[in-house]
Structure formats: structure tokens, C-alpha cells
């Protein structure tokens, strides 16, 4: 497994997916698995902004742009966007 310049191991897709599911549960949404849809579970623009802010705090700035959340709202898709935007390009 590779490490970043600061010596830390970057998060795995599974780690991020688990975090997204757990955070949605903290928001009071009935998240079951990666196929759960953020908005179909009752996610609102307010809870979307809370998810975006928390993702940025945890994984870095601009890891979850609002337009991506609205276009890719299954939890597994959200995790994939975060992973794609948080992985440094070599």
C-alpha cells in the first residue's frame, strides 16, 4: 500500500464508503448500504451541505462538489467521488 508525502496511508474506497454510510446514519437517515440513495432516504439540501462540509473536513477541500452529490446520490457513488477527488494525482 502506498503512502502520501506526509507518511499517511490514503483512505481506501471501503473506508470512505463506510464513513459515508455512518455519517448519513448520524444525520438521521436510514442508510442501509452503498446502494442507498441519499435523497430517497430523506436527505435535504441542508443535510447535503452538512455531508459536504464534513467530507471536506475529513478528506480535504472540494472532495464532494454539490453538483456531484446531486448527480451521483447513491452512497457508493458519493464515496467514489470523494475517493476520486481526495487521491493525489501522480
Beta strands, then each sheet from edge to edge (+ up, - down):
end
